[in-house]
């Protein structure tokens, strides 16, 4: 049973970044408290998000960790707005380039549950597919902005590498396999990559067959992030940003929907066979 305690999405993001900053500094929690002359509970509070941290202590931590001004300002902005509702505005997402690769909430998840009906999830997209998907979304972006988004998305796949990589629990509707994003060649290569990914140790892919009929995923994509020491989180994505839900009732509702999709989806071996079949028949 997951812990459903609400701690606030901005506060959650702040504590995850502070964990990583301390790791980069090479300091243990005890070493930090000794250098700052503060109580031993300060680091625990700062990195758990359960009780928060005051601005002066946060500033002292950032100084000790050698954080430069752009990152410092972004983190102080998060702290100032930590008690606001779940939506992260664009200012919350404008972190310095040095930290942009690991400030997302997905980076510290232990399990990512992801359902999509019409699109292969970003963590499993090929470069041509990702580019075609962004172009098809018609976001009014210039060529340079498109390339930046594609590169950022592909770079984000690095979180799947390494000993602390999260486990991916992917459910796709069969329709996503037939959607010829970018054309036949791009889609065939994407399906091949998806098939290869299905055999990785920490990735499980299940397909909801077209004949399954009505199901709990018809309301849209579902992303649930599980953490080792923090409550689970639901991410809802639209064209301009992300909405994060952590209220226990909201998370439980999405978990029920995802569990329902698991029930009607094909098991991993049959799902892999279906992916292979569709790819081989794509002409």
C-alpha positions as CSV (number, residue, x, y, z in Angstrom):
1,X,0.0,0.0,0.0
2,X,1.4,3.3,-1.1
3,X,1.9,6.2,1.4
4,X,-0.6,8.9,0.3
5,X,0.6,11.8,2.5
6,X,0.4,15.1,0.7
7,X,3.6,17.2,0.7
8,X,3.1,19.6,-2.2
9,X,4.6,19.1,-5.7
10,X,6.9,22.1,-5.6
11,X,8.2,21.1,-2.1
12,X,8.7,17.5,-3.5
13,X,10.7,18.8,-6.4
14,X,12.8,21.0,-4.1
15,X,13.7,18.1,-1.8
16,X,14.6,15.8,-4.7
17,X,17.0,18.5,-6.1
18,X,18.5,19.0,-2.7
19,X,19.3,15.3,-2.4
20,X,21.1,15.4,-5.7
21,X,23.0,18.6,-4.9
22,X,24.3,17.1,-1.7
23,X,25.3,13.9,-3.6
24,X,27.2,16.0,-6.2
25,X,28.9,17.8,-3.3
26,X,30.2,14.5,-2.0
27,X,29.1,15.4,1.5
28,X,27.2,13.1,3.9
29,X,24.2,14.4,5.9
30,X,26.4,14.4,9.1
31,X,29.1,16.4,7.3
32,X,26.6,19.0,6.2
33,X,25.2,19.5,9.6
34,X,28.7,19.7,11.2
35,X,29.8,22.4,8.7
36,X,26.6,24.5,9.1
37,X,26.3,24.0,12.9
38,X,22.7,23.0,12.6
39,X,20.7,20.1,14.1
40,X,21.0,16.7,12.5
41,X,17.3,16.7,11.6
42,X,17.7,19.6,9.2
43,X,19.0,17.5,6.2
44,X,16.3,14.9,6.9
45,X,13.6,17.5,6.8
46,X,15.0,19.2,3.7
47,X,15.3,16.0,1.7
48,X,12.1,14.3,2.8
49,X,9.7,17.2,2.1
50,X,7.6,16.1,5.1
51,X,8.2,19.3,7.2
52,X,9.8,21.7,4.9
53,X,12.8,24.0,5.4
54,X,13.0,27.7,6.1
55,X,14.5,30.1,3.6
56,X,17.7,30.9,5.6
57,X,18.6,27.3,6.0
58,X,17.9,26.6,2.3
59,X,20.2,29.5,1.4
60,X,22.9,28.1,3.7
61,X,22.6,24.7,2.1
62,X,22.9,26.2,-1.4
63,X,25.9,28.2,-0.5
64,X,27.6,25.1,1.0
65,X,26.8,23.1,-2.1
66,X,28.4,25.8,-4.3
67,X,25.2,26.4,-6.3
68,X,25.5,29.2,-8.9
69,X,23.1,32.1,-9.1
70,X,20.6,30.9,-11.8
71,X,20.0,27.5,-10.1
72,X,19.9,29.2,-6.7
73,X,17.2,31.7,-7.8
74,X,15.2,28.9,-9.4
75,X,15.3,26.8,-6.1
76,X,14.4,29.8,-4.0
77,X,11.5,30.5,-6.4
78,X,10.3,26.9,-5.8
79,X,10.6,27.4,-2.0
80,X,8.6,30.7,-2.1
81,X,5.7,29.0,-3.9
82,X,6.0,25.6,-2.2
83,X,2.5,25.8,-0.7
84,X,0.7,26.8,-3.9
85,X,-1.6,24.3,-5.8
86,X,-0.3,21.4,-7.8
87,X,0.4,23.1,-11.2
88,X,4.0,23.8,-11.9
89,X,4.3,27.0,-13.9
90,X,6.9,27.7,-16.6
91,X,9.1,29.5,-14.1
92,X,9.3,26.4,-12.0
93,X,10.7,24.5,-15.0
94,X,13.3,27.0,-16.1
95,X,16.3,25.5,-14.3
96,X,19.9,26.2,-15.3
97,X,21.1,23.9,-18.2
98,X,23.6,22.1,-15.8
99,X,20.6,20.7,-13.9
100,X,18.0,20.5,-16.6
101,X,18.7,16.9,-17.2
102,X,17.8,15.7,-13.7
103,X,15.3,18.2,-12.1
104,X,12.2,16.4,-13.5
105,X,10.1,14.4,-11.0
106,X,10.6,11.2,-13.1
107,X,14.3,11.1,-12.3
108,X,13.9,10.0,-8.8
109,X,10.9,7.6,-9.3
110,X,11.4,3.9,-8.6
111,X,8.6,2.8,-10.9
112,X,6.9,4.7,-13.8
113,X,3.5,3.4,-14.7
114,X,2.5,4.8,-18.1
115,X,-0.5,4.3,-20.3
116,X,-0.9,5.7,-23.8
117,X,-3.6,5.2,-26.4
118,X,-2.2,6.9,-29.5
119,X,1.5,7.6,-28.9
120,X,4.6,5.7,-27.8
121,X,5.8,7.1,-24.5
122,X,8.6,9.6,-24.7
123,X,11.0,7.4,-22.8
124,X,10.8,4.8,-25.6
125,X,10.7,7.0,-28.6
126,X,13.2,7.0,-31.4
127,X,14.6,10.4,-32.6
128,X,12.7,10.4,-35.9
129,X,9.4,9.4,-34.2
130,X,9.8,12.0,-31.5
131,X,10.4,14.7,-34.0
132,X,7.4,13.6,-36.2
133,X,5.2,13.5,-33.1
134,X,6.1,17.0,-32.0
135,X,5.6,18.4,-35.5
136,X,2.2,16.7,-35.7
137,X,1.1,18.2,-32.4
138,X,1.1,21.6,-34.2
139,X,2.4,23.6,-31.2
140,X,3.5,26.6,-33.4
141,X,7.2,25.9,-32.7
142,X,10.1,27.1,-34.9
143,X,12.5,24.6,-36.3
144,X,15.1,25.3,-33.6
145,X,12.5,24.9,-30.8
146,X,11.4,21.6,-32.3
147,X,15.0,20.3,-32.4
148,X,15.6,21.5,-28.8
149,X,12.5,19.6,-27.6
150,X,13.4,16.4,-29.5
151,X,17.0,16.5,-28.1
152,X,15.8,17.2,-24.6
153,X,13.3,14.2,-24.8
154,X,15.9,11.8,-26.2
155,X,18.5,13.0,-23.5
156,X,15.9,12.3,-20.9
157,X,16.0,8.7,-21.8
158,X,19.3,8.5,-20.0
159,X,17.4,8.0,-16.8
160,X,16.7,4.4,-18.0
161,X,20.5,3.7,-17.7
162,X,22.4,2.9,-14.6
163,X,21.8,0.9,-11.4
164,X,19.2,3.4,-10.0
165,X,17.1,3.4,-13.2
166,X,13.3,3.3,-12.5
167,X,11.3,0.3,-13.6
168,X,9.0,1.0,-16.5
169,X,5.4,-0.4,-16.5
170,X,4.1,0.5,-19.9
171,X,0.6,-0.2,-21.2
172,X,-0.2,0.8,-24.8
173,X,-3.4,0.5,-26.7
174,X,-3.0,-1.3,-30.0
175,X,-4.1,1.8,-31.8
176,X,-0.7,3.4,-30.9
177,X,1.1,0.7,-32.9
178,X,-0.9,1.4,-36.0
179,X,-0.6,5.2,-35.9
180,X,1.9,5.8,-38.7
181,X,3.6,8.8,-37.0
182,X,6.3,10.1,-39.4
183,X,5.4,7.6,-42.1
184,X,5.9,3.8,-42.6
185,X,9.7,3.7,-42.3
186,X,9.8,5.8,-39.1
187,X,6.9,3.8,-37.6
188,X,8.4,0.5,-38.5
189,X,11.8,1.5,-36.9
190,X,9.9,2.8,-33.8
191,X,8.1,-0.6,-33.4
192,X,11.4,-2.4,-33.7
193,X,12.8,-0.2,-31.0
194,X,9.8,-0.8,-28.8
195,X,10.1,-4.6,-29.4
196,X,13.8,-4.4,-28.4
197,X,12.9,-2.4,-25.3
198,X,10.3,-5.0,-24.2
199,X,13.1,-7.5,-23.6
200,X,15.1,-5.3,-21.2
201,X,15.2,-6.3,-17.6
202,X,13.5,-3.3,-16.1
203,X,10.9,-2.6,-18.8
204,X,7.5,-4.4,-19.1
205,X,5.2,-3.6,-22.1
206,X,1.6,-4.7,-22.3
207,X,-0.7,-4.1,-25.2
208,X,-4.5,-3.5,-24.9
209,X,-5.9,-5.3,-28.0
210,X,-8.3,-3.4,-30.2
211,X,-11.0,-6.0,-29.5
212,X,-10.9,-5.2,-25.8
213,X,-13.7,-2.7,-26.2
214,X,-14.4,0.0,-23.7
215,X,-11.8,0.4,-20.9
216,X,-10.6,2.7,-18.1
217,X,-8.0,4.4,-20.3
218,X,-10.4,6.1,-22.6
219,X,-10.2,9.3,-20.5
220,X,-6.6,9.9,-21.7
221,X,-3.0,9.0,-20.9
222,X,-2.1,7.9,-17.4
223,X,1.3,8.4,-15.7
224,X,1.8,7.3,-12.1
225,X,5.2,7.9,-10.4
226,X,6.2,5.7,-7.4
227,X,9.0,6.7,-5.1
228,X,11.0,4.8,-2.4
229,X,10.4,7.3,0.4
230,X,7.8,9.7,-1.0
231,X,4.1,9.4,-1.8
232,X,3.1,8.4,-5.4
233,X,2.3,11.1,-7.9
234,X,0.1,11.4,-11.0
235,X,1.3,13.5,-13.9
236,X,-1.2,14.9,-16.4
237,X,0.3,16.5,-19.5
238,X,-1.2,19.0,-21.9
239,X,0.2,21.1,-24.7
240,X,1.7,23.8,-22.5
241,X,2.7,22.1,-19.2
242,X,2.1,19.4,-16.6
243,X,-0.3,19.1,-13.8
244,X,0.7,16.9,-10.8
245,X,-1.8,15.3,-8.5
246,X,-0.8,13.8,-5.1
247,X,-4.1,13.8,-3.1
248,X,-4.6,10.2,-2.0
249,X,-8.1,10.1,-3.6
250,X,-6.9,11.3,-7.0
251,X,-3.9,8.9,-7.0
252,X,-6.1,6.0,-6.0
253,X,-8.5,6.7,-8.8
254,X,-5.8,6.7,-11.4
255,X,-4.3,3.6,-9.9
256,X,-7.6,1.7,-10.2
257,X,-7.8,2.8,-13.8
258,X,-4.3,1.6,-14.5
259,X,-4.9,-1.7,-12.7
260,X,-8.0,-2.2,-14.9
261,X,-5.9,-1.7,-18.0
262,X,-3.4,-4.3,-16.8
263,X,-6.3,-6.7,-16.4
264,X,-7.4,-6.5,-20.1
265,X,-4.0,-6.1,-21.6
266,X,-2.1,-8.9,-23.2
267,X,0.8,-10.4,-21.1
268,X,4.3,-9.2,-22.1
269,X,5.1,-12.2,-24.3
270,X,1.9,-12.0,-26.4
271,X,2.3,-8.2,-26.5
272,X,5.8,-8.6,-28.0
273,X,4.4,-11.0,-30.5
274,X,1.7,-8.4,-31.5
275,X,4.3,-5.6,-31.9
276,X,6.4,-7.8,-34.1
277,X,3.5,-8.9,-36.2
278,X,2.3,-5.3,-36.8
279,X,5.8,-4.1,-37.6
280,X,6.4,-6.9,-40.2
281,X,3.0,-6.2,-41.9
282,X,3.6,-2.5,-42.1
283,X,4.2,-1.6,-45.8
